[in-house]
Amino acid sequence: MRLLDKTSPAFLYQQVIDFVEHQQKIGALSPGDKLPSLRKLSRQFEISVPTVKQAYIELERQGRVCARPQSGYYLTALQARTLKPRPAKWSHCAPTTVQCRSMIEQVHEAVHLPDTVALGISNPIQVNPPDKTLARLMRSVLSRVAEKAVSYGPPIGDAKLRMQLAFRYQDQGVAINPNDILITNGAQEALSIALQCVAKQGDIIAIESPCFFGMIELIETLGMKALEVYTCTEDGVCLDELASAIKQHPIKACLFSTAINNPLGSMKTDEQRQAIVSLLEHNNIPLIEDDVYSELYFSEQKPKPAQLYSEKGLVMTCSSFSKTAAPGYRTGWLLPGKYEEQAKRIKRAQSCSTAMLQQWTLNEYIQSGDYDRHLCVLRKKLIYNCERMRALIAEHFPSEVCISKPQGGSVLWVRCQSHVNTGAFFQAALEKGVSFAPGVIFSPSGKYANYMRISYGVQWNEQVEDAVKTLGELVFDYSFKQLDQQQAVLKSLDKKSDQQ
Ligand SMILES: Cc1ncc(COP(=O)(O)O)c(C=O)c1O
């Protein structure tokens, strides 16, 4: 164990910084690792806690560590170039229909391919699967419910689960009654019902850009048009852009990830969320908030739902247990605001009810306290994986590549050089046993061709590391080939002009 040299002219805090650097050099600390606590290091080196803190603050200032409230200091991926706001010129969009359907289909299919490392799907629970606990609870439920296990459930869902959800919203200040909650088949059904409550074929729906491709497909399937609104890598959909879009287009509703955006990982402050709600309610435009990632925040506090700020009942909140517990259970919910009657009618017409066994199991899971304990572990592991993945991409991709620094969720948004078309090597990646999500599917108008979404919601192992290396090689290969082609074209143009 190295000790500090208290006779050296070097400041003690600088020696602590040297110690952290040394640990990193010898591989004892890697990106994503937690640094020893202030108290532990101060005891170890027999120096004061403020001295260690001074060193950590300096490392944080240099961007080499990040502080996670109530958790500690973590080593960041130093060499990763962070994606900054306004990466490219933003050209205002016209409402559009989807142009990338076949690529979306391929990404979905790739999820189930055998022997493929699925970096294209956002499935955070893989980091900490709660399958055993849920299986135990489901067995216990089954032993008690007898023939009810195979009967129809009420269209609005299990009363106890709705009660649990209401408590969780009430904790955040939302005055919601269990009867105001509708249980759905995942968040996707909640989004679909919400859209059908407020818009019809041909209507314009404002979405974030980039936007989760499931929303884009849904809008298209319902015959509506999507209008992309510029969304910042740090704090989500841009208020000014939204205000100007409202002036230019008859927007029927907005469909935004109000907590954490997929794929950007951006997160609004509660004040910014409130400002969006008041702008929309002032213009009588309903807001459909997609809240599926709100439990996977990396900051100190869970983001508040936009629902909290609604005064006119125009906010409809959609969420689910898919990103936190069990996507296969297909259990989500909708807070329909003032559209309660329409929502219940559409739910009955669309799918009658949602499977009960999963709802009873999830109710027990929350009630036991296991769900919240699981969420704590899940968040910690995601924070860790996030930095590891950023470091790995920075190591194996071209140095021009920029990587998002998410504030939650389970995906990274990666910008390659402008001439790279990530969709062009999607098949080649599958053949090499890796899937990813090409950027083009996150925009109905086909923006983001040089981007890719890579998931860090994975069980970390050697195959994951090899898969990232493979993706890096594909980006290198593609960019070299493109440059060769460009040079060949330039040469042939030179030749022609010589001959003239
Ligand atoms: C942003 C976002 N919204 C909604 C969904 C759909 O969630 P569910 O599986 O609960 O239908 C997903 C799933 O990937 C998502 O990423």
The ligand as an SDF file (V2000), in Angstrom:
LIG
                    3D

 16 16  0  0  0  0  0  0  0  0999 V2000
  -39.1430    5.1510  -24.6700 C   0  0  0  0  0  0  0  0  0  0  0  0
  -39.9590    3.8940  -24.6820 C   0  0  0  0  0  0  0  0  0  0  0  0
  -41.2910    3.9840  -24.5740 N   0  0  0  0  0  0  0  0  0  0  0  0
  -42.0710    2.8910  -24.5860 C   0  0  0  0  0  0  0  0  0  0  0  0
  -41.5290    1.6350  -24.7100 C   0  0  0  0  0  0  0  0  0  0  0  0
  -42.4420    0.4560  -24.7340 C   0  0  0  0  0  0  0  0  0  0  0  0
  -42.5320   -0.0820  -23.4610 O   0  0  0  0  0  0  0  0  0  0  0  0
  -43.3540   -1.4340  -23.1530 P   0  0  0  0  0  0  0  0  0  0  0  0
  -42.4100   -2.5570  -23.3810 O   0  0  0  0  0  0  0  0  0  0  0  0
  -43.7770   -1.3060  -21.7430 O   0  0  0  0  0  0  0  0  0  0  0  0
  -44.5100   -1.4840  -24.0840 O   0  0  0  0  0  0  0  0  0  0  0  0
  -40.1380    1.4890  -24.8320 C   0  0  0  0  0  0  0  0  0  0  0  0
  -39.5370    0.1690  -25.0100 C   0  0  0  0  0  0  0  0  0  0  0  0
  -38.4450    0.0080  -25.4880 O   0  0  0  0  0  0  0  0  0  0  0  0
  -39.3400    2.6510  -24.8060 C   0  0  0  0  0  0  0  0  0  0  0  0
  -38.0080    2.5870  -24.9160 O   0  0  0  0  0  0  0  0  0  0  0  0
  1  2  1  0
  2  3  1  0
  2 15  2  0
  3  4  2  0
  4  5  1  0
  5  6  1  0
  5 12  2  0
  6  7  1  0
  7  8  1  0
  8  9  2  0
  8 10  1  0
  8 11  1  0
 12 13  1  0
 12 15  1  0
 13 14  2  0
 15 16  1  0
M  END
$$$$
